[in-house]
Amino acid sequence: MSIAVNTKNDVFLINTKSTSYAFGVDDLGLIRHLYWGKKIGAVEELELPQLTEVSTNDPVFEITREEFPVYGGLRYKEHCLKATFADGTRELVYQYCGYDVEEGDDWEELVVHLKDNHYEFLMDLHYKIYPEYDLMERKVVIQNQTADPVQVEKLHSAQFHIPYEDLNFSNVHGHWGAEQQRFVQKVSYGKIVIENRRGISTHNHNPYFVLDRNATETEGEVYFGALRLSGNFSGVVEQTPYGETLVQMGLNPHDCVLELAPGDSFEAPSILCGYSAHGFETMTHNLHRFAQDHILRPGLRPVLYNSWEATEFHVNSRDQIKLAQKAAELGAELFVLDDGWFGERHSIQNGLGDWYVNEGKFPNGLEELIDAVKGLNMKFGIWVEPEMVNPKAQLYQQHPDWIYHYETRVSDTSRVQYVLNITKPEVRAFLYEMLDDLLTRYEIDYIKWDANRPISQTGPQRDVWYKHIQTVYGIVTELKKKHPDVLFEACASGGGRIDYGILGVFDDFWTSDNTDAYDRLYIQDSYSRIYPIKAMRAWVTDCPNFLSGRMIPLTFRYHSAMMGSLGIGCNILKFSTEETELSQRMIAQYKEIRPIIQEGEFYRLENPSADRYFLYEYLREDRGVFFAFLPQSKVGHRGTTIRLRGLEENATYILHTSSKGEIAKSGGYLMHHGLEVKLNGDYASLMIRFEKQ
Ligand code: GLA
């Protein structure tokens, strides 16, 4: 048993393989946090120290490290839950009512039951632990058992207490074409808030926290948590005046009110969290392994070709077939037809909502292209943007009331489109039927589901910020039941929906519309900290890159894209013989190393050089591969030393190099002495495979 309870003093100790988490119920009935960190001893050793007020201005409620602070009484700190009862009472007073423990194959779950001491309003704190992964999933489930509706104005899923000041907080900032820009900032007095208010986007911040004590990849303490939600989230980090740092995350209260009718319950999105005593790498490995085993659909992801950058909206059967033939010749396994195939979709101006095949572009129907793709032994994928409609589309003309809007206001467009109110049953039914029909009528193996604008003017309902994304999850989950082999890619103007809420419902992420191979190194590095490599779609595209204007050699572009699930997005009909041959070689190599890349352990290696090398390693059992990138050498033109990680000290590894053939070295040598490597010129790169002898 990993969950231990001392019923004498109501103290709970949760142990995973190498971490512990503890809390208890104090004399006031408050659920008080006790410990989070390296594994500790028996539950009997833990006790709840008496709390004394610092002063009358710092009441006990304020200084208590509560597991789940509610709004009410002498509490002025961030609360996780605020509810208003029918009689106007706007505070909660909880009391502890016992606990339950459940067990599964590789998990255990502790549920602590709380209830308001006057109203029949229940709050269950869930702690689901996965001991082998050193991870825990926390959430709260609330239930209104009163005879009247209850308004919930704020609901964060959990609060965490970290017993230090001066921590580093890291997350990502960004925007379209520049997602996943990692930032690190010192936590000091005052609050750090990260959030998303756009309803569909994680471009700007990502719903996770990482707090570290000057950690490196392999050393130092790291506390982390990732919220399983793609809609509006908020997270607050605060160093309190009482010598600790607290962090909480959950639904963004911005413009959001949940109404719980009598009998209703609401399950807040969970936070997947953990502690590492050995730096960021352990955090990454635990999350990646968990995602691999518990969240992602099993199996390797196909090498795809996507025609978006090559043809944009100018798609037609003849040209797409030519592209498909070339893609098959290169070694692609999946051909994806992007935007432009439906309705009057010739640009962003029209078409969204009219999901019938454009006859001018596909005079013999989609079947002609699909048959050709299947005849080439590839799978077929297609792009859709179901949540949206263009004002000019027939769908909007027929159903102007299907969009989010206020009757008295002009609705804003963005990318010339409105957002459908998919929380309306008739709109949801229309979308489900349209997609089901598409998947039933055609042999489609892959859906790229896009969403290219934020939600606005949501109408009178104040819970749509949450319900919208739940409806997306619901439609896809239902479609997958009926079409279980179809893979779904989550795209929202590039990497706008990258989170642990959508992962599992969808299978792949479109990481970013920024396909510049150098920019991608930064994006991929940040992404890799939290999210699994297998879901990271990365394409090789043409140069000069449409966004950066950069010219980058094709080998570097391949190496950069081979760091994730490889895709090709070039206009391959323009490839020279050399480019064709290089692509064939690279794609063949990728297929060989694919199990290592997609299912291995990922290492961000240290670069000891003054030149900015990017060094990454992947290791799966006895086989591995590493990449070195040098975007630009500096004056002095230094080499670097690649010190691998995760190897067996005394085993011998064979490295397959292009310059020196096979090299045999011990694990100890490769990890401590390392390989000296010097890359020359701009955008130089190297990939070396190795295996244990
Ligand atoms: C978004 C996506 C792109 C592409 C276009 C099509 O921008 O991120 O990959 O699908 O839409 O309009």
Residues whose N, C-alpha, C, O or C-beta is under 5 A from the ligand:
A	BS01	GLA	W308 D338 D339 C491 S493 G494 D513
